[in-house]
C-alpha cells in the first residue's frame, strides 16, 4: 500500500510539472503574438557565440543608445528620439544580451559582461570613438567603459541614471544560492512569468512614466510584456542576476576621474535630487538637465525635447 501511494504521488507530481511547463510555454507564445517590436530587428552582431540585435540609422558622427538593464527593456525605449538624432548623426541602438531580440543565455549577467560587449560593438561595428546615451542601470556600463577604455567613448549622457551607492554591494553566497533557485527550469520559470505578467509589466510601466501619460503607459506595458517573453525560459537568468545583486558596480570610485558626464532626468523622478547630489559630490563638473513632465524615461515621454538636448550636448552647446 505504501509503495502504491508513493507511486501515485510521484505520478501526480510528474503530471503537475508537465502541466505547469506546458502553461509556461503557452505564456511565452501568447505574449509574442502581436509582434510589437519587429520594427527594431535589423542587424546582427556576434559576441562570443551570442547574437546581439541592433539598428543603425542616419549619417554623421556616431552616437550609441543603450537601454536600461531589465527583462522588460529593449531598443523600443529610444524609438521617439532615433529619427531626430539620425538627421545629423549615425545612430546605433542595441538590444543588450538577455534583452529584446538579442540572445538570452543561461548565464550570470554582470555590468562587466555588458562592458565587454559594448566595447566589442564599438570596435567592430561603429569603428570609431562615439558618444553614448544610456538609460537607468546601463549608466554603470558607460561609466566603467569610459574609465577603463576612454579611447572608445567621447561624451557620456545618462538618462535617469542609477544612484551609484545603490549598486556598489557585492553579492553574497546566499545571493548565489537564491539566484540558482530562481533559475530552476519549472519553478523558476513560473515565478518569472508571474513577475513579467501583464500586471507586472503594467506596474513596471506605471512606476517609470509620469501620471498624466496614460496612453504611453498602455503602449509601453504591452511592449514590456512582449520583450520579457521573446525567447524561452532562459529569459529568467537576467532577472535572477539583477534581483540578487550581480549587476553591481564600483562606479562611485570611477566617477571622479571621468570628464564629460551629462545627466538628463525627469522632474517627476522621486529620487532625482538624491541621485544628482551624489553625482555632484563625486564629480563637481557633472552637467545636469531636467525635463518637465517626465519621470524615469524622459527619452520616451518627451522624445523631441530629449533629442534636442542630446544634440546640443554633442555639438558642445551645453
N, C-alpha and C positions, 0 to 999 in steps of 0.2 A: 504493500500500500504506500509506504513512504517513497519507494522508488518511483511509483506511478505518479504520485503527487509532484515529486521533484521534476519528473519528465514533463508533466503538464505545465509547470511553472516555466521551465526552460522554453517550451514551445510557444507559450503565450508571450513570453518576453521577446523571443525572436520575432514573432509576428508583429508585436507592437513596434519594435525597432524598424522593421521593414516598412510598416505603415508611416512612421514618423519620417523616415528617409524619403519615402515617396512624396509626402506632403512638402518636405523641404525642396525637393526637385521641382515640384509644381509651383512653389512660391517664386523660385528663380526664373522659371519660364514665363509665368504670367506677368512678372514685373517688367519684362523686356518687350512685351507685345507691341507697345506703341512706338518703340524705336525713336524716342525723342532726341537722342544725341547723335544720330547718324551723320549729321552735317559736320561734326567735329572729328570725323575719321578721315584722314588724308594720307599721311605718310608714316612709314615705319622706320624706327631706329633700333638697332640691336645692341644691348649691353650685356655681355656675359650670358648669352643664350636667353635673355629676357627681351621680348618685343615691346617697344615703347611707342605709343601713338603720339603724333604731333601734327600741328598745322603750321603753314607758312604763308604769309601774305604781305604784299607791298614791296617797295624798293626804297633803299636808303640805308643809313646806319642801323645796325640791329638793336632790337630790344627783345628780351626773353621774358615771358609771362609764366610764373609758376604758381599754381593754385594752392589752396590750403591742403593740409595733410589730414585726410579723413576718408572713410569709406564712401561718404556722400559726395566727395569733391571731384571736380574734373575741369577740363578746358571751358566748359559751359560758363563758369564764373566770369570769364573775360569777354563773353560774346558781345557785350554792349560797348566795348572800347576798341576792339580789334580794328574795325574799319576806319575809325578816326585816326588811330596811330599809323595805320598802313598807308595813309595818304603821303606821309613823309618818311616813313621808316620801314625796314623789313621786320615784320613781327613774327616771332616764333612763340608758340604756346604748346606746352607738353602735358600729357597725362602722366603723372608720376607712376612708377611701378606700384601695383596694388590699387590703383585708382582708375576710374573711367574706362577707356578702351585699351589701356595698357595691360600687359600680362600680370596676372595675380599668381604669386608663388607661395608655397608652404615654407616661409622663412620668417625670421625676425627682422622687422623693419626698423631702421635707425636713421637719425639725421646724417650720420657719417656715410651710410649707404647712398642716401639721396645726394649727398655732396659729391660722391664719386660719379654718380650717374649724370648729374648736371654738368660736371667738369668734362666728362667724356662727350656729352652732347655739344657743348660749346666748341670743343676742339675739333670734333669730327663732322658736325653738321653746320654750325654757324661759321666756324673757321677764323674768327677774329674776336677781339675784345668787345664785350657787349654790356649795355645797361641791363639791369634786371629788376623786374617788378614782382613782388611776392604778396601772398595773402595769408594772414593768420600764422600758423606754426611754421610755414615754409620760410618765414623770416630767418629762422635759425640756419637753414640750408644756405641762404645767400650770405649771411654774415660769416659763417665758417669758411665758405668758399672765397669770399673777399679777403679774409685774413690769411688763409693758408695758400691761396693761389691768386694774388692780386692782378696778375697779368691777364686773367680771363675776364674780370669784372671791372666795369667802369663805375657808374653810379648805382647805388643800392636804394631802391624805392620800396618801402614797406607799407602795404595796405593793412591797417589794423593789426600790427604785429603782436605776437605773444609776449607777455611780460617776461623778461629774461630770468628773473629769480624763480618763476613758476615751473621751469623745466630743467633746473640745474641738479636735482637729486638723482643719484644713481639708483637703478633698480636693485632690489634685494633678492635673496634666494627664494623668499616667499612669493615675490612677484614672478619669478621664473616658473614656479610651481603652478600658480594661478593661470599664467599665460598658457601653459601646456594643457591645463584642464579646459580652458576656453577653446582650445584647438581640437578637442576630441571631435571625431567625424560626425556623430549624430547629435549628441547633446550640445556640443559647441556650436554646430550649425543652427540648431534650433534656437539657442539663445541669441545668436547673431541675427536670425530672421525676425526675432521679436524686437530687437533693438533697432533694426533697419526697416521695420514695417512701415506702412503708410502713416500710421500715427506717429511713429518715431521720426520719420522723415519730416512730417509736418511740424513737430515740436522743434526739430533742429532748425528748420527754415524760419519759424517764428522767433526763435531766440537770436537769429542773426540779422533779421530785417526789421526796420522800424515799423511802428504800429500802423501808420496810415497806408502802407503799401500792400493791401490785401491781395490784389491780383498777382503781384510778383511773388508773394508767399505761396500762392496756389501753384503757379508755374514752377517755382523752384522746388517745392516739396515733391512734385511729380518727377522732376529730373533727378533729384536726390534719391528717390526710391528706385528709379531705374539704374542709376550709377552704382548703387550698392549691390545690385544683382546682375551686373554684366560679368559673366564668367560662371564660376561654380562655387562649391563650398570653400575653396581656398581664399575667397574674399575675406573671410573672418580673420585671417592672420594679421592684417594691418590693424584691425580694431583691437585685437588682443595685445599687440605690441604697444599701441597707444595707451590703452587703459592701464597697463602695468608698468608704465614709465620708461619704456625702452627708446622713446623719442626724446631722450634727454640731450641737453647741450650746455656747455660751459661758456656760452656766448658773452656772459657778463664780464669775462676776463678778456674777451677779444674786442668788444665794442670801443673801449678807449683808444685803441690803435687804428681804428678804421675811419677814413675820411669819406665825405660824400654820402652820409646816411640821411635819407629823407623819409619821414613818416607822413602818410596820408590816412587820417582816421575820420570816422563819422561822429558827429556831435552827440548822437544818441547812444554811443557806446558807453555802458555804465562805468567801466574801469579805465576809460580813456586817460583821465588825468594821472592816475597812478602809473600807467604804462609810460606815458610821456615823461613824467618826473623821473622815473628810473633810468630811461634812456639819457635824459639830460644830465642826470647826476654822473652817469658813466662817461658821457661824451657831450660836452657843452656845445659843440658845433652842430649837433643834430638839428636838422630843419624839420619843422612841424607844420603841416597844413591840415586844417579841419574843414570838413564838408558838412553843411547843414542837412537836416532831414535824412540822415543815413546812420546806420549802426555799424555792424561788423563787416559789411560788404559794400562799402561806398562805391566800388568799381561796378557793382551790379545795380545798385539803387540809383546812382547818379552818374551813369556812364559817360555822358558828354562832358560834364564838369570834371570828372576824374581824369578822363583822357586829356583834356586841355591842360590840366595841372601837370601831368606827366610830360607832355610836350614842352611846357615851359621849363621844367627841370632839366630835360635832356638838352634843351637849347641854351641852358645857362642863364635863363631869365629869373630863376629862383635860387 
